[in-house]
Amino acid sequence: MKFDQLGLISPILKAVEEKGYEEPTKIQKEAIPKILKRSDILGIAQTGTGKTAAFAIPIIQLIHKIDKDTHKRPPLRALILTPTRELAIQIDENIRDYNKHTHLRHTVIFGGVKQGKQVEALKRGVQILVATPGRLLDLMDQGYISLDDIKIFVLDEADRMLDMGFIHSIRKLIKVLPKKKQTLFFSATMPDNIIDLSKDMLDNPQRIEVARKSSTADSIDQYIYYTNRELKVSLLDHILGDIDGEQILLFSKTKHGADRLVRKLKKLKYKAEAIHGNKSQNNRQKTLGLFKEKKIQLLVATDIAARGIDINKLKYVINYDIPNIPETYVHRIGRSGRAGEKGIAISISEPEDNAFVKAIENLNKGVINKVNDHPFPQTDKPMTEKEKKEWNKEKMKRKREFFENRKKNKNKRKPSRR
Ligand code: AMP
């Protein structure tokens, strides 16, 4: 199926073509015609499925139809609420691309930066607003935003919104949004609290599910390495050696853990940077830019900061720390294997993670391959200082042997380092 079979107008088809998309993804095929028919949508899909275009493209078409040549300063017609600043910026960038020949006015607002420029854009008038909850409510309270003319409301990444504690903001918004509107509700997972929220918000919705099981199992190869905490960096170094210079997104449980890991990786001469909530918005955008330009190879992120990262054709995701919520694992590895590309997700597990790994395996129905052939296998009991020193020596020996052995077996290219 091609985009021109979805009932789209020519300026949008032109923009899509210029974006280089040849075929709509599964969610786009299903969602675009339904949204154009004004249905409410319950979309169960993660980032990487093409879901942004699945809602952004029909929104542009619908608003273009309403506002065509009628308004000098058109009112706000569509609100897209999304949990993180990065995701908000990306959605707005996508809208800019798809809207290239329709020229609707749009902008993005998010916290962590001064509000002046955002307020100026709002004062000029926008038809599509992408927002994070805190800044949206703040600017509404200050009287810069009116939701009275909203025709379409998108709640993106609903499960993450609730994880991040935005339920009160969402409830507050629902109260002030016009009753008569189209609602598009997207979530990667559907726990009970999300089902309840969706029931409150949607009117006779069309359900679209881009199956999680098949999307992880089919498009992402998953591996798990078992080791001990004190060996994790060595094991990571060993894994990176095999990956040979590819861009990799690594996940850390905590902000400090992310910084610590970056320091260790830099010592090992990798080009690595961290992205997390303690870094300023400018710093995060700069780091993301460097990663996209391939000036850094390794991006270490916390779950919240990574939420909105959109990097084309990211092949590898590494869980340096195992997440304690299985759905988070699904979110994380969904960062690889985007839009039909094959992805590889690697997890490093220490003994303390066993219960979490079991929960993840249950959710994944056993598609995670265990890698036993590596030089830093897990030992049963915690080590004493003396044992640690001995193990360090042993570890270096094993590592050398492992590499020599493999060199004999196959012609291996050297890892790319700074
Ligand atoms: P999303 O799930 O919206 O985060 O999109 C994931 C990535 O897929 C983004 O980099 C999009 O630019 C890209 N993408 C979206 N739709 C298509 C398509 N039909 N063909 C190729 N790439 C696409």
Residues whose N, C-alpha, C, O or C-beta is under 5 A from the ligand:
A	BS01	AMP	Y21 E22 E23 P24 T25 Q46 T47 G48 T49 G50 K51 T52 A53 N312 R338 A339
